[in-house]
Amino acid sequence: MSTLLAGIDFDAPSEEVARLLIGVTLLVDGVGGRIVETEAYDREDPASHAFSGPTARNASMFGPAAHSYVYRSYGIHWCLNFVCREAGHGAGVLIRAIEPVLGLDTMRARRGLIEAKLLCSGPGRVCQALAVTREHNGLSLAAAPFELLPREGEVDIVAGPRIGISKAMDVPWRFGLRGSPHLSKPFRT
């Protein structure tokens, strides 16, 4: 049985879901924008939180597809992931950057910034701008406060190695919208 949301089968492999999320609009309580950068992680991947099996921290990653997995990075920033594959597998997609579209004034106030280009260009910035915290961990992406809207038209996607990790750095599971000024870091093309 597939878990379809915004035209994406969240039971698919994480690298497929990560690619298909580029161009999808993510809203949290009506604030957000178009996803422009993602990274895929799978239980067989040594860079994944799921690699060593379920823990209290990563339990949501082993839950049902199309749910959130929120964790704190370096004890500072919240990071939002979308769980994919069947329950128990342990796979997800990190939302690395969005192009802010709705609720710009709210995002600016939360981030203390004016420049839209920097509001959501990194996973910690995304969560701060959208007010995503541990309270969002394990929630369904198909219900409030989340809303995912399908892509509007074709998107030009670029892929490359993931960033900010120390294992499996060469795996090309980072995906982005080619030429977007809202990426956390440019792709080498």
MIBARO-184407 format. One record per residue (C-alpha): residue in one letter; z, x, y. Coordinates in Angstrom, 2 decimals. Example, Ala and Ser with C-alpha at 12.3 -4.5 7.8 and 13.67 -1.06 7.14 Angstrom:
BEGIN
   type        pz        px        py
      A      7.80     12.30     -4.50
      S      7.14     13.67     -1.06
END
This chain:
BEGIN
   type        pz        px        py
      M      0.00      0.00      0.00
      S     -1.02      1.54      3.33
      T      0.93      1.51      6.57
      L     -1.68      0.77      9.24
      L     -0.82      1.06     12.92
      A     -3.22      1.55     15.85
      G     -6.01      1.81     13.29
      I     -4.34      4.75     11.51
      D     -3.17      4.81      7.90
      F      0.21      6.53      8.19
      D      0.32      6.99      4.41
      A     -2.44      9.59      4.77
      P     -1.76     13.35      4.75
      S     -0.06     14.62      7.92
      E     -3.01     16.76      9.05
      E     -5.26     13.68      8.92
      V     -2.76     11.51     10.81
      A     -2.25     14.28     13.40
      R     -6.00     14.42     14.10
      L     -6.34     10.63     14.28
      L     -3.46     10.32     16.76
      I     -5.40     12.22     19.43
      G     -6.47      9.59     21.97
      V     -3.96      6.95     20.80
      T     -1.70      5.58     23.54
      L      2.04      5.98     22.94
      L      4.46      3.82     24.92
      V      8.25      3.78     24.75
      D      9.67      0.76     26.59
      G      6.30      0.45     28.35
      V      6.25      4.04     29.63
      G      3.85      6.67     28.29
      G      0.24      7.64     27.91
      R     -2.54      8.99     25.75
      I     -1.60     11.48     23.03
      V     -3.50     14.71     23.70
      E     -1.77     17.20     21.36
      T     -0.13     17.00     17.92
      E      0.97     19.25     15.07
      A      1.11     18.35     11.38
      Y      3.89     19.32      8.96
      D      4.21     18.65      5.23
      R      6.95     19.19      2.65
      E      4.90     21.94      0.97
      D      4.68     23.74      4.33
      P      7.30     26.48      4.91
      A      7.30     25.71      8.67
      S      8.32     22.08      8.02
      H     11.86     20.75      8.34
      A     11.19     19.01      5.01
      F     10.38     22.22      3.11
      S     13.90     22.70      1.71
      G     14.38     19.03      0.87
      P     16.34     16.18      2.46
      T     19.33     16.89      4.70
      A     21.34     14.78      7.13
      R     19.20     16.16      9.98
      N     15.77     15.48      8.44
      A     16.52     12.32      6.41
      S     14.13     10.21      8.51
      M     11.28     12.51      7.53
      F     11.74     11.35      3.94
      G     11.83      7.69      4.94
      P      9.01      5.19      5.26
      A      5.74      6.04      6.99
      A      5.15      4.92     10.59
      H      8.75      5.59     11.60
      S     10.16      8.16     14.00
      Y     11.86     11.43     13.21
      V     13.69     12.77     16.27
      Y     15.49     16.08     16.24
      R     16.94     18.49     18.78
      S     15.13     21.81     19.19
      Y     17.28     24.86     19.94
      G     20.12     22.49     20.87
      I     18.30     21.66     24.11
      H     15.22     19.43     23.78
      W     14.56     16.30     21.75
      C     11.31     16.30     19.76
      L      9.48     13.19     18.54
      N      7.66     13.12     15.22
      F      5.84     10.34     13.40
      V      6.60     10.14      9.67
      C      3.61      9.88      7.37
      R      2.85      9.82      3.64
      E      4.83      7.70      1.18
      A      8.61      7.39      1.49
      G     10.32     10.36     -0.10
      H      7.46     12.81      0.50
      G      8.68     14.46      3.70
      A      5.77     14.80      6.14
      G      5.37     14.21      9.82
      V      3.42     14.77     13.01
      L      5.01     16.33     16.07
      I      3.90     14.75     19.35
      R      3.34     17.89     21.46
      A      1.79     16.40     24.62
      I      0.59     13.19     26.22
      E     -1.47     12.43     29.29
      P      0.89     10.30     31.39
      V     -0.67      6.95     32.27
      L      1.92      4.16     32.49
      G      5.25      4.42     34.29
      L      4.45      7.60     36.23
      D      7.24      7.01     38.76
      T      9.76      6.51     35.95
      M      8.59      9.69     34.19
      R      8.71     11.65     37.46
      A     12.29     10.51     38.09
      R     13.37     11.41     34.55
      R     11.74     14.84     34.73
      G     12.41     15.56     38.43
      L      8.74     16.47     38.88
      I      5.83     15.25     40.95
      E      2.87     16.93     39.22
      A      1.54     14.67     36.44
      K      0.04     17.67     34.59
      L      3.52     18.99     33.75
      L      5.29     15.71     33.00
      C      4.51     15.57     29.29
      S      2.95     18.94     28.42
      G      5.26     19.96     25.58
      P      7.37     18.15     22.97
      G     10.63     18.44     24.94
      R      8.93     17.24     28.10
      V      7.45     14.25     26.26
      C     10.87     13.14     25.09
      Q     12.51     13.65     28.47
      A      9.74     11.73     30.27
      L      9.87      8.88     27.72
      A     13.70      8.96     27.44
      V     13.49      9.55     23.67
      T     16.78     10.71     22.14
      R     18.48     10.77     18.75
      E     19.00      7.00     19.23
      H     15.27      6.61     18.48
      N     15.47      8.47     15.16
      G     14.36      6.41     12.16
      L     12.94      3.51     14.17
      S      9.73      1.76     13.21
      L      6.72      2.67     15.33
      A      5.50     -0.90     14.85
      A      8.37     -2.43     16.88
      A     10.04     -2.08     20.27
      P     10.76      0.23     21.94
      F      7.63      1.89     20.50
      E      4.08      0.70     20.99
      L      0.94      2.45     19.74
      L     -2.44      1.36     21.07
      P     -5.72      2.38     19.39
      R     -8.09      4.95     20.85
      E    -10.54      3.72     23.44
      G    -13.82      5.30     22.40
      E    -14.63      8.66     20.87
      V    -12.54     11.77     21.48
      D    -13.51     15.44     21.23
      I    -10.81     17.09     19.11
      V    -10.11     20.80     18.84
      A     -7.96     22.36     16.10
      G     -6.09     25.62     15.84
      P     -2.92     27.31     14.64
      R      0.42     25.71     15.40
      I      2.62     27.27     18.07
      G      6.35     27.90     18.47
      I      6.97     28.53     14.76
      S      7.70     31.66     12.74
      K      6.30     30.62      9.32
      A      2.80     29.55      8.30
      M      1.61     30.30     11.82
      D     -2.02     30.59     10.76
      V     -2.27     27.03      9.41
      P     -4.75     25.21     11.71
      W     -2.74     21.99     11.97
      R     -2.45     21.81     15.75
      F     -4.86     19.27     17.22
      G     -5.73     18.50     20.80
      L     -8.06     16.72     23.14
      R    -10.65     19.31     24.14
      G    -10.34     20.26     27.81
      S     -7.23     18.19     28.54
      P     -5.15     19.62     31.41
      H     -2.06     18.05     29.81
      L     -1.86     20.30     26.72
      S      1.32     22.33     26.19
      K     -0.83     25.45     25.77
      P     -4.62     25.88     25.80
      F     -6.50     26.25     22.53
      R     -8.36     29.48     21.86
      T    -11.97     28.36     21.47
END
